[in-house]
Amino acid sequence: MKSRFLKTILTAGLSLAALTSVALAGTVRVTVAEYSAKTGPYFAEAEKAFEAANPGVDIQIEVVPWDVLLQKLTTDIGAGSNADLSIIGTRWLIDFVKQDVAEPLDQFITPEFKDRFIETFLSPSVMDGKTYGLPIAASARAMYYNKELFEKAGITEPPKTWDELKAAAEKISALGGGVYGYGLQGKEIETDVYYYYAMWSQGVEILDKDGKSGLGSDGAIAAAKIYKELIDKKLTQPGVTSFSREDVQNLFKQGKIGMMITAPFLSNQIKEEAPNLKYGVAAIPAGPSGARGTYGVTDSIIMFKNSQNKEEAWKFLDYLFTTDMRAKFTQGEGFLPVNKEEAKMDYYVNNADLKAFTDLLPSARFAPVIPGWEEVAQKTSDALQKIYLGDVEPDVALKATAEEINGILQK
């Protein structure tokens, strides 16, 4: 039956390519990063509502785990089989722009649409004056602390400096019973970022004013020594290099960690998975001069240049960035609002946890928008793992890694 239908169509003068075009008309494929168990249901709801309001448009959602997303996109782009839209880590965007696979969105963006956004979160997707992505998710980092452990250890307030953090970690670890003062990530995504918190507090940036790695500086070495001392004095959980961000968060939810630094979404997880846990959120500790820094993160959703249905794809993007749809997504996943009107909602204005994060935004740093950033981040993480394991001294590891990174940056 299908063979007879195909033959009939071809006989009528349509090529196979034209047939494919007919089949795909009005179809918008969207690759979505999986943030939590709520991600799939949210996009399924968005798909259903949008299709009901836009007859003839078929939205096809594919949810992909974060740890394989970049590889999938790379493979799909190489084969020309990528979706029309995709969520990406904004730090990947420069490579997609260099490959000329990302479509500039300025032809679609009106002044009114642009004004929906908080500029801090929109700007990382703007390159050479062109807007290549929209901030689908945004967050910063702050320090969570266990109020019950603080009380048992006789600690009256969260530490404001790294010296105070070390003293607090000593008191909490002394409680025993499998409890540790400070949760330190040493594996997988953001291992390098966890180190930057201490590095930024020492007045050191990832790249200096000349565009070279800051890892070989005295301040960067001092930051690594802060963490190494915590490890050596058994003030962190054992086996730091085998713990991912999620692993440390799970220890915190179990009441086994006194302090850790992570994102807003942990608050949502605690409310759902450990509702009896008494916790607080505070600023990341400062360094000797009072400097501190948090990590500002955006993930973007982009349109690919080879999309055959750009108008429909943009219409779906416009829908996703309406205030109500943003609120459902942001609040469900535990992110910060990127929409100005959403940020005015009581949910954010009266949320003490989120206020701790938004208060840190003036000191937020984003991943440098440079070619090869993923390789730079991995080199840094590899060096830190060796330091944490005691395989090499901090100054030796970081100076050597700085040279490697400078070689990457010169390519």
C-alpha positions as CSV (number, residue, x, y, z in Angstrom):
1,M,0.0,0.0,0.0
2,K,2.8,2.4,1.0
3,S,4.8,1.4,-2.1
4,R,1.8,2.1,-4.4
5,F,1.2,5.5,-2.6
6,L,4.9,6.5,-3.1
7,K,4.8,5.4,-6.7
8,T,1.7,7.5,-7.3
9,I,3.3,10.6,-5.7
10,L,6.5,10.2,-7.7
11,T,4.6,9.7,-10.9
12,A,2.8,12.9,-10.2
13,G,6.1,14.6,-10.5
14,L,7.3,15.0,-6.9
15,S,10.8,14.1,-6.0
16,L,11.6,12.2,-2.8
17,A,13.1,15.3,-1.4
18,A,9.9,17.2,-2.1
19,L,7.9,14.4,-0.5
20,T,10.0,14.7,2.6
21,S,9.5,18.4,2.6
22,V,5.7,17.9,2.5
23,A,5.9,15.4,5.3
24,L,7.9,17.8,7.5
25,A,5.9,20.9,6.8
26,G,4.7,22.3,10.1
27,T,6.8,19.9,12.2
28,V,9.1,21.4,14.8
29,R,11.5,19.0,16.5
30,V,12.9,20.1,19.9
31,T,15.8,18.5,21.7
32,V,15.4,19.1,25.5
33,A,17.9,18.7,28.2
34,E,16.6,16.6,31.2
35,Y,16.9,18.7,34.3
36,S,14.7,16.5,36.6
37,A,11.8,14.2,36.5
38,K,9.6,17.3,35.9
39,T,11.3,18.3,32.6
40,G,9.5,15.8,30.4
41,P,6.0,16.4,31.7
42,Y,6.5,20.2,31.5
43,F,7.4,20.0,27.8
44,A,4.7,17.5,27.1
45,E,2.2,20.0,28.5
46,A,3.7,22.8,26.5
47,E,3.5,20.7,23.3
48,K,-0.1,19.8,23.9
49,A,-1.2,23.4,24.7
50,F,0.7,24.9,21.8
51,E,-0.6,22.4,19.2
52,A,-4.2,23.0,20.4
53,A,-3.7,26.8,19.8
54,N,-1.8,26.3,16.5
55,P,-3.6,23.7,14.3
56,G,-1.3,22.3,11.7
57,V,1.9,22.6,13.8
58,D,3.3,19.4,15.1
59,I,5.8,19.8,18.0
60,Q,8.0,16.8,18.6
61,I,9.9,16.8,21.9
62,E,12.9,14.6,22.6
63,V,14.3,14.7,26.2
64,V,18.0,13.8,26.5
65,P,20.1,13.3,29.7
66,W,22.6,16.1,30.2
67,D,25.6,13.8,30.3
68,V,25.1,12.7,26.7
69,L,23.5,15.9,25.2
70,L,26.6,17.4,23.7
71,Q,27.7,14.2,22.1
72,K,24.2,13.7,20.7
73,L,24.1,17.2,19.3
74,T,27.6,16.8,17.8
75,T,26.6,13.5,16.1
76,D,23.3,14.9,14.9
77,I,24.8,18.1,13.5
78,G,27.5,16.0,11.7
79,A,24.8,13.9,10.1
80,G,22.5,16.8,9.3
81,S,19.7,15.2,11.4
82,N,19.6,17.7,14.2
83,A,16.3,19.1,15.5
84,D,15.0,22.6,14.7
85,L,15.5,23.8,18.3
86,S,17.7,22.5,21.1
87,I,18.6,23.4,24.7
88,I,22.4,23.7,25.1
89,G,24.9,24.8,27.7
90,T,25.5,28.4,26.8
91,R,29.2,27.8,27.1
92,W,28.9,25.5,23.9
93,L,27.4,28.3,21.9
94,I,30.6,29.9,20.6
95,D,31.6,26.6,19.0
96,F,28.1,26.3,17.3
97,V,28.4,29.8,16.1
98,K,31.9,29.2,14.7
99,Q,30.6,26.1,12.9
100,D,27.8,28.3,11.4
101,V,25.1,26.0,12.6
102,A,23.2,28.4,15.0
103,E,20.6,30.7,13.5
104,P,20.7,34.4,14.7
105,L,17.4,35.2,16.2
106,D,17.4,39.0,15.7
107,Q,15.1,38.8,12.6
108,F,12.4,37.5,15.0
109,I,13.1,39.5,18.2
110,T,11.0,42.6,18.6
111,P,11.9,45.3,21.2
112,E,8.9,44.1,23.2
113,F,10.1,40.5,23.2
114,K,13.6,41.5,24.2
115,D,12.2,43.6,27.1
116,R,10.8,40.5,28.7
117,F,14.3,39.5,29.8
118,I,16.6,40.3,32.6
119,E,19.7,41.6,30.7
120,T,22.2,39.7,32.9
121,F,20.8,36.4,31.6
122,L,20.2,37.3,28.0
123,S,23.7,38.8,27.3
124,P,25.7,35.6,27.4
125,S,24.0,34.4,24.2
126,V,24.8,37.6,22.3
127,M,28.0,37.4,20.2
128,D,29.3,40.0,17.8
129,G,26.1,41.9,18.2
130,K,23.8,39.0,17.3
131,T,21.5,37.0,19.6
132,Y,22.0,33.3,19.0
133,G,20.0,31.9,22.0
134,L,17.5,32.6,24.7
135,P,18.1,31.8,28.4
136,I,15.9,28.7,29.0
137,A,17.4,28.2,32.5
138,A,19.4,30.4,34.8
139,S,21.0,29.9,38.2
140,A,23.8,31.0,40.5
141,R,25.5,29.3,43.4
142,A,25.3,29.9,47.2
143,M,26.2,28.1,50.4
144,Y,23.7,25.7,52.0
145,Y,24.2,24.9,55.7
146,N,22.6,22.4,58.1
147,K,21.0,24.4,61.0
148,E,20.8,21.4,63.3
149,L,24.4,20.5,62.8
150,F,25.4,24.1,63.4
151,E,23.4,24.1,66.6
152,K,24.9,20.9,67.9
153,A,28.4,22.2,67.1
154,G,27.8,25.5,68.8
155,I,28.0,27.5,65.6
156,T,25.7,30.6,65.8
157,E,25.9,31.9,62.2
158,P,27.1,30.8,58.8
159,P,30.8,31.5,58.1
160,K,31.6,34.7,56.2
161,T,35.2,33.8,55.3
162,W,37.1,30.6,54.4
163,D,38.9,30.7,57.8
164,E,35.6,30.8,59.5
165,L,34.4,28.0,57.3
166,K,37.4,25.8,58.2
167,A,36.7,26.5,61.9
168,A,33.1,25.6,61.5
169,A,33.9,22.4,59.6
170,E,36.3,21.3,62.4
171,K,33.5,21.7,64.9
172,I,30.9,19.8,62.8
173,S,33.3,17.0,61.9
174,A,34.2,16.6,65.6
175,L,30.6,15.5,66.2
176,G,31.4,12.2,64.6
177,G,28.8,9.6,63.5
178,G,29.6,9.9,59.8
179,V,29.0,13.6,59.7
180,Y,31.5,15.9,57.9
181,G,31.9,19.7,58.0
182,Y,32.1,20.5,54.3
183,G,30.9,18.8,51.2
184,L,33.4,19.0,48.4
185,Q,32.7,18.0,44.8
186,G,35.6,16.3,42.9
187,K,34.1,14.5,40.0
188,E,32.2,15.3,36.8
189,I,30.5,18.5,35.7
190,E,31.5,21.7,37.6
191,T,34.5,20.1,39.5
192,D,36.5,23.1,38.2
193,V,33.7,25.5,39.2
194,Y,33.7,24.3,42.8
195,Y,37.3,25.4,42.9
196,Y,36.7,28.8,41.3
197,Y,34.6,29.8,44.4
198,A,37.8,29.8,46.5
199,M,39.9,31.2,43.6
200,W,37.6,34.2,43.0
201,S,37.7,35.0,46.7
202,Q,41.5,35.3,46.4
203,G,41.0,38.0,43.7
204,V,41.9,35.7,40.8
205,E,40.0,35.4,37.6
206,I,39.9,32.4,35.2
207,L,41.5,34.5,32.6
208,D,43.6,37.5,33.4
209,K,43.4,40.9,31.7
210,D,45.8,39.6,29.0
211,G,43.5,36.6,28.3
212,K,45.9,34.1,29.9
213,S,45.0,31.4,32.5
214,G,45.0,32.6,36.1
215,L,45.7,29.2,37.5
216,G,49.4,29.7,38.0
217,S,49.0,32.8,40.2
218,D,49.7,32.9,43.9
219,G,46.0,33.4,44.7
220,A,44.9,30.4,42.6
221,I,47.5,28.2,44.4
222,A,46.3,29.5,47.8
223,A,42.7,28.6,46.8
224,A,43.7,25.0,46.0
225,K,45.5,24.8,49.4
226,I,42.3,25.8,51.2
227,Y,40.5,22.7,49.8
228,K,43.5,20.4,50.2
229,E,43.8,21.4,53.9
230,L,40.1,20.6,54.4
231,I,40.6,17.2,52.8
232,D,43.8,16.4,54.7
233,K,42.2,17.3,58.0
234,K,39.2,15.0,57.2
235,L,36.8,18.0,57.3
236,T,35.2,16.9,54.0
237,Q,33.6,13.6,53.1
238,P,36.1,10.8,52.3
239,G,37.0,10.1,48.7
240,V,36.2,13.6,47.4
241,T,37.2,12.6,43.8
242,S,34.5,10.0,43.6
243,F,31.7,12.5,44.5
244,S,29.8,14.4,41.8
245,R,27.6,17.4,42.6
246,E,24.5,15.2,42.9
247,D,26.4,12.8,45.3
248,V,27.3,15.7,47.6
249,Q,23.8,17.1,47.4
250,N,22.5,13.7,48.5
251,L,24.8,13.6,51.5
252,F,23.5,17.1,52.4
253,K,19.8,15.9,52.1
254,Q,20.7,13.0,54.4
255,G,22.0,15.3,57.1
256,K,25.6,14.2,56.8
257,I,27.1,17.4,55.5
258,G,27.3,20.7,57.4
259,M,27.9,23.0,54.4
260,M,28.1,22.8,50.7
261,I,27.9,25.2,47.7
262,T,25.4,24.5,45.0
263,A,22.5,25.8,43.0
264,P,18.9,27.0,43.8
265,F,17.4,23.7,42.7
266,L,18.6,21.9,45.8
267,S,16.0,23.8,47.8
268,N,13.2,22.2,45.7
269,Q,14.8,18.8,46.2
270,I,15.0,19.3,50.0
271,K,11.3,20.3,50.2
272,E,10.3,17.1,48.3
273,E,12.9,14.6,49.5
274,A,13.9,15.7,52.9
275,P,11.1,18.0,54.2
276,N,12.2,17.7,57.8
277,L,15.8,18.9,57.1
278,K,16.4,22.3,58.7
279,Y,18.7,24.3,56.5
280,G,19.7,27.8,55.5
281,V,21.3,29.5,52.5
282,A,24.1,32.0,52.8
283,A,26.7,33.8,50.7
284,I,29.8,32.0,49.5
285,P,32.7,32.8,51.9
286,A,34.9,35.8,51.1
287,G,38.7,35.9,50.8
288,P,41.2,38.1,52.7
289,S,40.3,41.3,50.9
290,G,36.5,40.6,51.1
291,A,36.3,39.4,47.5
292,R,33.9,36.7,46.6
293,G,32.3,35.3,43.5
294,T,29.5,33.1,42.5
295,Y,29.0,31.1,39.3
296,G,26.3,32.5,37.1
297,V,25.0,29.9,34.7
298,T,22.6,30.0,31.8
299,D,21.5,27.3,29.5
300,S,20.2,28.5,26.1
301,I,17.7,27.3,23.6
302,I,18.9,27.8,20.1
303,M,17.5,27.5,16.6
304,F,19.6,25.6,14.0
305,K,20.4,27.2,10.7
306,N,19.2,24.2,8.7
307,S,15.7,24.2,10.3
308,Q,13.0,24.0,7.5
309,N,10.3,25.5,9.7
310,K,11.9,28.6,11.3
311,E,8.6,30.6,11.6
312,E,6.8,27.8,13.5
313,A,9.9,27.1,15.6
314,W,10.1,30.8,16.6
315,K,6.4,30.8,17.4
316,F,7.0,27.9,19.8
317,L,9.9,29.8,21.4
318,D,7.8,32.9,21.8
319,Y,5.2,30.7,23.6
320,L,7.8,29.1,25.9
321,F,9.0,32.6,27.0
322,T,5.6,33.9,28.0
323,T,5.4,34.8,31.7
324,D,3.1,31.9,32.7
325,M,5.1,29.3,30.9
326,R,8.3,30.6,32.3
327,A,6.9,30.5,35.8
328,K,5.8,26.9,35.5
329,F,9.2,25.8,34.2
330,T,11.4,27.9,36.5
331,Q,9.5,27.1,39.7
332,G,9.2,23.4,38.8
333,E,12.9,23.0,38.2
334,G,14.1,25.4,40.9
335,F,15.9,28.0,38.7
336,L,16.1,31.8,38.9
337,P,13.7,33.8,36.8
338,V,15.0,35.3,33.5
339,N,11.7,37.1,32.8
340,K,11.2,40.5,34.4
341,E,7.5,40.0,35.1
342,E,8.0,36.6,36.5
343,A,10.7,38.0,38.9
344,K,8.0,40.2,40.4
345,M,5.9,37.3,41.5
346,D,5.4,36.6,45.2
347,Y,7.1,33.2,44.8
348,Y,10.4,35.0,44.2
349,V,9.9,38.2,46.2
350,N,9.0,36.4,49.4
351,N,11.4,33.4,49.0
352,A,14.3,33.7,51.4
353,D,16.3,30.9,49.7
354,L,16.1,32.5,46.3
355,K,17.0,35.9,47.7
356,A,20.3,34.6,48.9
357,F,21.1,33.7,45.3
358,T,19.8,36.9,43.7
359,D,21.8,39.0,46.2
360,L,25.0,37.3,44.9
361,L,24.2,38.1,41.2
362,P,26.3,41.4,41.2
363,S,29.4,39.2,41.9
364,A,28.4,36.5,39.4
365,R,30.9,35.2,36.8
366,F,29.9,33.3,33.7
367,A,32.1,30.7,31.9
368,P,34.4,32.6,29.5
369,V,33.0,32.8,26.0
370,I,36.1,31.4,24.3
371,P,36.8,28.6,21.8
372,G,37.9,25.4,23.5
373,W,36.3,26.2,26.9
374,E,35.2,22.6,27.5
375,E,38.8,21.5,27.1
376,V,40.1,24.2,29.4
377,A,37.5,23.2,32.1
378,Q,38.5,19.5,31.8
379,K,42.2,20.3,32.1
380,T,41.4,22.3,35.3
381,S,39.3,19.5,36.7
382,D,42.0,16.9,36.0
383,A,44.6,19.0,37.8
384,L,42.3,19.4,40.8
385,Q,41.7,15.7,41.1
386,K,45.4,15.1,41.2
387,I,45.8,17.7,44.0
388,Y,42.9,16.3,46.0
389,L,44.4,12.8,45.8
390,G,47.8,14.1,46.9
391,D,49.5,13.0,43.7
392,V,51.0,16.4,43.1
393,E,51.5,19.6,45.0
394,P,49.1,22.5,44.1
395,D,51.7,24.9,42.8
396,V,53.2,22.3,40.5
397,A,49.9,21.1,39.1
398,L,48.3,24.5,38.6
399,K,51.4,26.1,37.0
400,A,51.7,23.2,34.5
401,T,48.0,23.3,33.8
402,A,48.1,27.1,33.2
403,E,50.8,26.5,30.5
404,E,48.7,23.8,28.9
405,I,45.6,26.1,28.9
406,N,47.6,29.0,27.4
407,G,48.6,26.7,24.6
408,I,45.0,25.8,24.0
409,L,44.0,29.5,24.0
410,Q,46.7,30.3,21.4
411,K,45.3,27.8,18.8
